């Protein structure tokens, strides 16, 4: 697999001379992705450097249990996989779901159509069909379902699927439109039945649904593409009195995540309503969030607030992508450069422009995931896995980036640096891992760490500076000295 031939899976463990002769040496493996050209490359030699920053691992300090990392099955991605050769299709799916690839463990897909569909569609198109006798997932059988099933066949450990509706069928809404509007009261039970039928229909295809978000972006998107509006009170009423009881009555053991939009002050207000009391929170298993409120701020205060309000429930980043961008083809340097802009770049008011500066795509991903993990987020899901050179297909022409870009006309594949960045987390921090504490003397170096079920510890570093950094890493009474390159993300796997 030429695209990902920088993966090295040697079984030996490299031992590097300790910077402290009085301490035993840590046994580690180091993998790096950098602007200088590393792509999840195994690093076995380190030159001497400056006075090291000190990172001390504290495994007795335990935080959240990790649910997983991954990306989303969209009609756009599935359609493109059907347009390229079987060889390249298999290459991409292996790179995402194989043990020697990113080994994704948490994924998302859309119920009914979304902006990254080829057209508007619903599984229940017949107006007034309250019993949903017309319900059918045939729209998904050409592209979406085959992609999911092929990924399942590749994945040794399996992966969770989170399903999200962008909208109910227009006939269930007060504006009778794909975009905007609210669910009519007389269709609340019908819409709850829709979720139950979806589980059964996918189960019949051999696909288990792990959980739902109640509504993608309930605050709306200016009526640009499929959407349906809920206030926090309206969503909580729907979950508490309709969706939760219906899934329970039908014996559907699935997770329900509320909100599913941007972090920030809005998240706090929703959390207050969702977890107001035992009755309001009974059927909520957690909260889903997106990153589009800022290109660089992960809003730690809001994340901490969400965790503290519901410490035993999930907090999952369910969507993220480089939005309002056309991908750069075979240009790794661009993904490390502060040239990308987001949806707020053009319209943000003066007092919010600082939230939407130009950014480097790799930096945004690395900063955000590390920042989220260090503030109680337990799962992180990217948006489209595969897009074309235009950043689609997308019926609304809402172009975006993806970790893997394809040219179906020439049957070519480009694994961008974003792909390798995501793999640093999904491959080495496995479901069931527990984030642990650490001390770090260098504030310019981002760090997170988690102990896996097999007792190995994955330490992830991000150096967005222009100079390499020397690090002294210690655990218990052992330590080791190593170097991270400039503009690099590094995973250190510590044997235990």
N, C-alpha and C positions, 0 to 999 in steps of 0.2 A: 504494500500500500504506500506508494511514493509520497502521498500528501502528508502522511503522519509517520514517516520513517524516522523522525527524530525521537520517537519513543524508544527507550532502551529498557529492557526488562531483565537485566542481569540479576542473578540470584545472590551474588555475593554482596556483602555490606562493606562499604568503604569506611575505613577508620582514618581520621585526620588527626594530626598531632594536636594535643590539647594545648590551650594557651596557659594552662596552669598545671605545672608539673606535679603538684600535690593532689590533684584530683584524677579520678579515673576518667577514661575517655568515653564519651557517648558514641554509640553505634548508630549511624544515620545513613540515609540515602537522600540526595538532594536533586531536585528537578527545577529547571528555570525556563521561563519565557521572557525574552528581553527585546528591546529595540535593536540591539546589536545582532540579532538573528537567531537566538535560541528559541526553540519551540517545544516546550516541555522536555528539554534536553537534560539528560542525566549529567550532573557535574561531579567530577571525581578529583579535580585538582584545584587548589586555591593558592594564589600567591599571597605573600604577606602584605598587610595593609596598615592603615592608620590605627590609632588607639581605638579599640573596638567598643561598639555599643554593647550593652549587656542585656540579654534577655533571659530571665529566670522563669522557668515553667513551674506552675503551682498546681499540680494535679489534684490536690485535696480541695481546692476551690472549684466547685462544680456549679454549672449554670444549666442552660436548656439542653434537652435531648434533641438531636438533629433528625428531622423528618426526611430531608433529601434535597437534591439539587437537580435541575434539568431544564428542559425547554418545552415548547408547545407544538402539538399536532394541529396544524391548520390546513384548510383546504388548499391554500396557496402552496404550502410546502409539499403536500401530498401530490398535488397536480404536477408540480415540477419534477418530482421523483419519477413520475410516470412518463415524463417527456425525455428522460435521459436513458443511457444504456443501462442494462442490468448490472454491468460491472461497476459503474459509477454509483448507481443506486445502492448496491450492496456496500460499496466503499463508505458512503455517507452514513448509512444505518449502523454499520460496524463501528465507525468512528464515534457515533453518539452512544450506542448501547452495548458494544462489546467490552469484554474485560480489558482488552488492550487499548480501548478507546476511552472516552469520557465516562462511560459506565453510568449513564443517567439513572436516577432513582425516583425522581418526582417530576411528573409532567402535567400538562393542562391541555384541554381541547375545548372547542366551542359547541354549544347546543344551538341548533338552527344556524343561520349564516351570521357572518361578522364582516368587518371591513376587508379582512384577508380571505374572503370567499370570492368566487368568480361571479356570483350574482346573489340576489336576495332570495332566501327560501326558508320555509318552515316545515317541520315534521307533521304539522296539523294544519293543512291549508284550507280546509273547508269551513266556511263561516258558520258559527252557531253550533258546531259539533262539540257540545259540552262533555259528552262521554268519551270524546277523542277516538271514535271508532275508525277515523281516517288516519290515525297516527302511523307513521312509517319513517324509518331512517334510510330509505332507499337512496336519498341524495348523498349519503356518506359512503355508499358501497363501492363506488368506482375508485375513489382516491383515498379518503380519510381512513376508513376501516382497514384496507389492505396495508397502509403504512403502519398503523398501530399493531396489527397482527404480525407483520414482518419484524418490527422492533421487539415484540414479545418473544418471538422465536430466537432472536439473537441474545437477549438479555438473560444472563445466567441467574442473577438474583431477583429479577423482576423489577417492576417499577409501579408506583402509585399514579393514578389518573384523577385529576381534578377537572370536573366539567363545569363550564360557565355559560349561561345564556346571555346574549347581548340584548335580546328582546323577546317578548312573547309574540305570537302571530298578531298582525295588525288588528284582526277582528276582535281580539280580546282587550284592546286599548281604547282610551277615550278619544284619541285622534285618528284612529284607523290608519296608522302610518307605521312604516318600519322604524322611523326615526322619532325619538322623543315620545311624549305622552306618558300616561300612567295606566296601570292595570285597572280595568273596570271592576268594581266590587263584586259583581255577579259572576266574575270569572276567577275569583281567588281559588276556589276549590278545584276548578278545571286546570288552572296553572300548576297547582300542587300535584294533581294527577299526572300532568305532563312529565314532571321529574321522575315519578315512579315508573311510568311507561318507558321512559328513556333508559332507566336502569335495566329493565326487563329486555328491551330490544337489543341493547349492547351485550347483555349476558347471553342472549341467544346466538350472538356472533362469537362467543368465547372470550369476551372482554369484560372484566370487572371494573366498575367505577368505584373509586375509593372515596370520593367526596364531591361536593358541589360548592361553588360560590353562588349566592342567591341571585346576584345580578352584576354583570360587568359594568363598572363605572355608573353607579346609580345617580350620581350628581349630573350626569349627562355629558355630551361632547358637542354642544352647540348644534345639535341635530344634524351632524355631518354624516353619520352612518348609523347602523342599527344601534338602537339604545332604548331604554325604558327607565323612567325616573321613579325613584323612591326617596322619601325622607327617611331618616333613621327610625322614626316612629312607625312609618308605614311598613318598612322592611321587617322590623321587629314584630309587628302585628301579624304580618304574613307568615313569618317563621313560627311564631308562638302558637297561632290559632289555625294554621292551614298546612303549611309545608311540613313542619315537624311532626304533628299528629298524623298526617297522611303517611309519611314514610314509616313512622313507627307502627301504624296499623297494618301496613302492607309488609312488615317484617324486613324493611330495607335498612341494613346496618351500614350507613354511609355517614360521612362527616358533613356538617353544614358550616360554612364559613361566611360571616357577614362582611358588610362594607364593600371591599374590592375596588378601592380607588386610592387616590394619592395620600401620602403621609402628610403630616402637618397639623394645623389647628383643626381641620375638618375631622381628622381621625379621632382626636380627643372627644369632640362633640358626639360622634357616633358611638364611641366606646361607652360614654356616660349613659346613653340610651340602651344599648345592647345589654349591658351588664348592670343595669339599674338595680335589679333584684333577682331572686331565684326564679320567678316566673318568666321574666324577660330573657334570661340567659339559659334557660333549661335546654333548649334545642340547639343553641349555638355551640359548636365545638371549637370555634376559633374565629380569627379575623384575617382577612386577606387585604393586602396593600399593594400599591403600585408606586413607581419612583418618579413620575412625570412632573412633580411639583418643583423639581430642581435638577440641574445637571451635576451637582456635586454634593448637596446637603442631604444627608440621610436622616435628618430630624431625630436625633437621639432622644430628645426630651419626649416627643410624641410616642416613640417606640417604648420607652421606659414606662410612660403612662399607661399604654395599652397592656403591657405585661403585668404591671402592678394591679390593674383592675381585674385581670383574669389570669393569674399566674399558672393555672393548670390547663390552660387552653392553648391551641395552636396560634402562632403568629407567623404567617407565611406571605412572603413577597410572591405574588401570583403572576405578575407581568412586568417586564422591562424590555426596552429596546432602544436603540438609537433612532429616534423618531424624526420625521421631517428631513430625512437625508436620503440621497441616492448613493448606493454603495460604491466604493472605489475598488476597481478590479485589479487584482494582482499588484497591489501597492501597500505592502506591509507598513511602510514608514508613515503613511497617512493615519493609520489606526493608533499610532503612538504620538501624533502631533495634535496640538490644540487648534484644530481647524473645523471641528464638527459643531453644528448648532442644533438646538432643539426647537420644539414647537413654540416656546415662549420667547425665542430670540427676537422675533419681529414685533410682537405685540405687548410684551411685558411692560407695565408702567414703570416709571423711573425708580420708584422705591422698591421694586422687585427685580430690577435688571440684574442685580448681583446674584440672583438665584439661577440665571440663565446665561452665563458667559460661554464663550467658546471653550470646548473641552476636547481632550483626547479620548476616543472611545474606550481604549484599554483602561485608562485611568478611571473612567466613570464606572466601569464594571468592577474593577478591583477594589476601588475605594468603597463602592456601595455595598458589595457583598461582605467585606471585612467589617465595615461600619454596622451593617445590619446584624451580623453574627455577634458582635460585641455588645449589642443592645437587644438581645433576647429573640431575634428572628430565628426560627428553627427550620425554615425551608425557603428556597429561593429558585424561582422559575423564570427563565427567559421566554421571550415571545417566539416568533417564527424560527424554526430550525433551519429552513432553507428558503432563500429568495433568489430572484434573478438579478441581472445587472441593473435593472431599473429600480429594484427595491419592491417588486410586486411578484406575482399579479395581485391586484387589489382593485375591486370594482370602483372604489371611491378615488383611486389614484393617490392614496395616502402612503407615499413611499417611505420605506424604513430600511434599516440595516438588519442583517442576520449574521450569525457566526459562519455560516457556509453560504457561498454565492455560487450559482451555476449559470452557465450559458448553454441552454438546451439546444440551440441551433448548431453549436460546435461540439456539444457533448463534453464540456469542460467544467471542472470543479475548482473552486478556490476556497481553501480553508483559511479564514482570516485570523489575525491574532486574537480576536474575541473568542474564537473557538477554544484556543489553547488556554486562555485566561479562565474560562469557565471550567475547563477540565482540571485545573489546579485544585478546584474545590470538589467537584462531583466525583472525581476519581479517587481522591485520597481521604475525604471526609465522608464516611459511609453512614447510612441510616442506623440510628441507634447510638451513634457517637455522642459524647457529652462534651460540650465546650468547657474548657478549664481556664483557670486564671493564669496570669503571667505578670511579670514586672519588666518594663522596657525603659531604658534610660535615654532613648533617642525618640523624641516626639515627632520627628519628620519621617520616621519609619513606621508604617502601619503593620500591625501584628494581630493575628488571632491564632487560637490553638484549640484542638479537640482531641479527646481520647476515643479511639475506635473500639468497637466491641472486641476486637482481637488484642486489645491493650496497647497497640501502637499509638503513638501520638503524632498527629499531623499539625505542623506549625507552618502557617502561611504568612509570608512577608511581602510587602509591596514597597518598593523604593522608587518614587516618582521623580527623584532628584537627578541632577546631571552628573553626579559622581557616584562611584561605587562605595559601598559601606562594608566595613569589617564588623563582624558580630561575634560575640562570645555567648554561646547558648549553653545553659546549664539546667540540669534536672537532678534533684536530690543531691548527691555528692559527686556527680559527673558533669563534665563540661567539654566543650569543643569550640574551636575557632574556625570561622568560615567567612566567605565574602559573597555579597549579593551585588550584581552589576548595576550600573546606572540604568534607570528606566526599565525596571525588571520586576517580575513577580516570581516568587520562589516558594516551593513547597519542600519542607524538610520532614521526612518521615523518621521518627525516632523509635528505635526498637525498645521494647520494654519486657 
